[in-house]
Amino acid sequence: MDLFENNTKKNAPLYERMRPETLDEFVGQEHIVSKNSLLRRAIESDMLGSCIFYGPPGTGKTTLAHIITKTTNSNFVKLNAVSSGVADAKKVIDEARKDYQLYGRKTYLLLDECHRWNKAQSDSVLAAIEEGCIVFIGSTTENPQFSMTPAIVSRCRIFQFKPLSEANIIKALERAVLDKERGLGKLNIVLTEDAKKHYAWVSGGDLRTALGALELAAKTTPLDKDGQIVIDKTVAEQSIQSK
């Protein structure tokens, strides 16, 4: 990592810095990534086929896609359906075919907001999916059965993500407060139990919201007489919008 990349990572929002990098760090969605689940076995054996991650914001869809690419020996390309079109998809596919033919290496195509692609855009990747040079991972907050073209949906396994439990949110907050490399561990923060519960309740299962509020509180709360940043329920209420 060069100096520019290092500075960019340091200045990234807390939820980006704390993004899990392994399946063991991943929080929540136990129903699809538990130790003996189909999805986890497929990821660990590098046998994952095309799939769609569907669920509310802040529940780990993009994070799990990133973990998959780190776990496998494949290429990884990310597109956003709002800003990409057929030309972008064809460029990715051309490169993927070359890599597949020359080295036998697959390319994972992560498409955020995948429900935004129209039929022509979706059809542009169908042949590559069937050839096996592209493994498609769509990420969406909309039910793909109603918001995506049937041709894509029929070639993908759908995994539904659920809002994180309050226990999941609290676990992630505690990790962020203690982590000295990626989190807030160097700031000497005291996060009270009431504050944790408030963040967990108000965030409604959205970890991105909870971590954003925690970071705001940490940056705006002055040190007390003992040199600590105390984030209690009052501070928590001020740093996160009402449910």
C-alpha positions in Angstrom: 0.0 0.0 0.0 1.5 3.4 -1.0 1.3 6.6 1.0 -1.7 7.9 -1.0 -3.7 4.6 -0.4 -2.7 4.6 3.3 -3.9 8.2 3.8 -7.1 7.5 2.0 -7.8 4.5 4.2 -7.0 6.5 7.4 -9.4 9.3 6.3 -12.2 6.9 5.3 -15.4 6.8 7.5 -15.3 4.4 10.4 -17.6 1.9 8.8 -15.3 1.6 5.8 -12.2 1.2 8.0 -13.9 -1.4 10.2 -15.2 -3.4 7.2 -14.6 -7.1 8.0 -11.9 -8.8 5.9 -12.7 -12.4 6.7 -15.7 -14.6 7.3 -14.8 -14.9 11.0 -14.9 -11.1 11.4 -18.2 -10.8 9.6 -21.1 -9.8 11.9 -24.7 -11.0 11.5 -26.5 -13.0 8.8 -25.8 -16.3 10.7 -28.6 -17.9 8.7 -26.5 -17.8 5.6 -22.9 -17.7 6.7 -22.8 -20.0 9.8 -20.0 -22.5 9.9 -21.7 -25.3 8.0 -24.0 -23.2 5.8 -24.1 -23.8 2.0 -22.9 -20.2 1.2 -19.9 -20.5 3.6 -18.9 -23.8 2.2 -19.1 -22.5 -1.3 -17.0 -19.5 -0.5 -14.3 -21.4 1.3 -14.0 -24.0 -1.5 -14.0 -21.3 -4.2 -17.1 -22.9 -5.7 -19.6 -20.0 -5.4 -21.8 -19.5 -8.4 -23.6 -16.3 -9.5 -25.9 -15.0 -6.7 -27.9 -12.0 -5.6 -27.6 -10.5 -2.1 -30.9 -8.8 -1.2 -31.7 -6.9 2.0 -31.8 -3.6 3.8 -28.9 -1.1 3.8 -26.0 -1.6 6.3 -26.5 -5.3 6.7 -23.3 -6.5 5.0 -24.1 -7.2 1.4 -21.1 -5.4 -0.1 -18.9 -6.4 2.7 -19.6 -10.1 2.1 -18.9 -9.7 -1.6 -15.5 -8.1 -0.7 -14.7 -11.0 1.6 -15.5 -13.5 -1.1 -13.0 -11.9 -3.5 -10.3 -12.0 -0.8 -11.1 -15.7 -0.1 -10.9 -16.8 -3.7 -8.0 -16.6 -6.2 -10.2 -14.8 -8.8 -10.3 -11.3 -10.3 -12.7 -8.8 -8.8 -14.5 -5.9 -10.6 -17.0 -3.6 -9.0 -19.6 -1.7 -10.9 -22.6 0.5 -9.8 -25.7 0.0 -11.8 -26.6 3.7 -11.6 -23.4 4.8 -13.3 -22.5 1.9 -15.6 -24.0 0.6 -18.8 -23.7 -2.0 -21.5 -20.3 -0.7 -22.6 -18.9 -1.0 -19.1 -20.2 -4.5 -18.8 -18.7 -5.5 -22.2 -15.3 -4.2 -21.3 -15.3 -6.2 -18.1 -16.5 -9.3 -20.0 -13.8 -9.0 -22.7 -11.1 -8.9 -20.0 -12.7 -11.7 -18.1 -12.8 -13.9 -21.2 -9.1 -13.3 -21.8 -8.1 -14.2 -18.3 -10.3 -17.3 -18.3 -9.0 -18.6 -21.6 -5.3 -17.8 -20.8 -5.1 -18.6 -17.1 -8.4 -20.4 -16.2 -9.1 -17.5 -13.7 -12.7 -16.4 -13.1 -13.7 -12.8 -12.6 -16.2 -11.8 -9.9 -18.4 -9.0 -11.0 -20.0 -7.2 -8.1 -22.9 -5.0 -9.2 -24.2 -2.6 -6.6 -27.9 -1.5 -7.0 -28.3 -4.3 -9.5 -32.1 -3.7 -9.7 -31.3 -0.5 -11.7 -30.0 -2.4 -14.7 -32.5 -2.6 -17.6 -33.1 -5.7 -19.8 -30.4 -4.8 -22.3 -27.8 -4.2 -19.6 -28.7 -7.5 -17.9 -28.7 -9.5 -21.2 -25.1 -8.3 -21.9 -23.7 -10.5 -19.1 -25.8 -13.6 -19.6 -23.5 -15.4 -22.0 -20.5 -14.7 -19.8 -22.3 -16.1 -16.8 -23.2 -19.3 -18.7 -19.6 -19.6 -20.0 -18.3 -19.5 -16.4 -15.8 -16.6 -17.0 -18.0 -14.3 -14.9 -19.4 -15.0 -11.5 -22.1 -12.4 -11.0 -22.8 -11.0 -7.5 -25.7 -8.5 -7.4 -26.4 -6.4 -4.4 -29.8 -4.8 -4.0 -32.3 -3.4 -1.4 -35.2 -4.4 -3.8 -36.7 -7.8 -4.1 -35.1 -9.2 -7.2 -38.1 -11.4 -8.1 -40.0 -8.2 -8.9 -37.2 -5.6 -9.7 -34.8 -7.6 -12.0 -35.1 -9.3 -15.3 -36.1 -13.0 -15.0 -33.2 -14.2 -17.2 -30.6 -12.9 -14.6 -32.6 -14.1 -11.6 -33.0 -17.6 -12.9 -29.2 -17.9 -13.2 -28.6 -16.8 -9.6 -29.1 -18.1 -6.2 -30.8 -15.4 -4.0 -29.6 -14.9 -0.4 -31.8 -12.6 1.7 -30.0 -10.4 4.3 -31.8 -9.4 7.4 -31.4 -6.3 9.7 -28.7 -7.0 12.2 -29.8 -7.8 15.7 -29.1 -5.4 18.6 -26.5 -7.9 19.9 -24.7 -7.8 16.4 -24.7 -4.0 16.4 -23.3 -3.9 20.0 -20.6 -6.4 19.2 -19.4 -4.3 16.2 -19.5 -1.1 18.2 -17.3 -2.6 20.9 -14.9 -3.9 18.3 -14.6 -0.4 16.8 -14.0 1.2 20.2 -11.1 -1.2 21.0 -9.5 -1.5 17.6 -6.3 0.7 17.6 -5.4 0.1 13.9 -8.7 0.6 12.1 -11.1 1.8 14.7 -11.1 4.3 17.6 -8.9 2.4 20.0 -6.4 5.2 20.3 -8.9 7.8 21.6 -9.5 6.3 25.1 -13.3 6.1 24.7 -15.7 4.9 27.4 -18.9 3.7 25.7 -21.6 3.1 28.3 -24.0 0.2 28.2 -27.0 2.6 27.8 -25.3 4.2 24.8 -24.6 0.9 23.1 -28.2 -0.1 23.6 -29.4 3.2 22.2 -27.3 3.0 19.1 -28.4 -0.6 18.6 -32.0 0.2 18.9 -32.2 3.5 16.9 -30.0 2.2 14.0 -32.7 -0.4 13.3 -30.2 -3.1 12.2 -28.2 -0.8 10.0 -24.5 -1.1 11.1 -23.4 1.7 8.9 -25.7 4.1 10.7 -24.6 2.9 14.1 -20.9 3.3 13.3 -21.4 6.7 11.7 -23.1 7.9 14.8 -20.4 6.5 17.1 -17.7 8.2 15.0 -19.6 11.6 15.2 -19.9 11.3 19.0 -16.2 10.4 19.3 -15.0 13.4 17.3 -17.3 16.0 18.9 -17.2 15.0 22.6 -14.6 16.8 24.7 -12.3 14.9 27.1 -13.4 14.7 30.7 -11.1 15.4 33.7 -9.6 11.9 33.4 -8.7 12.3 29.8 -11.5 10.1 28.5 -14.2 10.5 25.9 -17.3 9.4 27.7 -20.1 8.5 25.3 -23.2 8.0 27.4 -26.9 7.8 26.4 -27.3 11.6 26.3 -24.3 11.9 23.8 -25.6 8.9 21.9 -29.1 10.5 21.5 -27.5 13.7 20.2 -25.4 11.8 17.6 -28.0 9.6 16.0 -31.4 10.5 14.5 -34.5 9.3 16.3 -35.9 5.9 15.1 
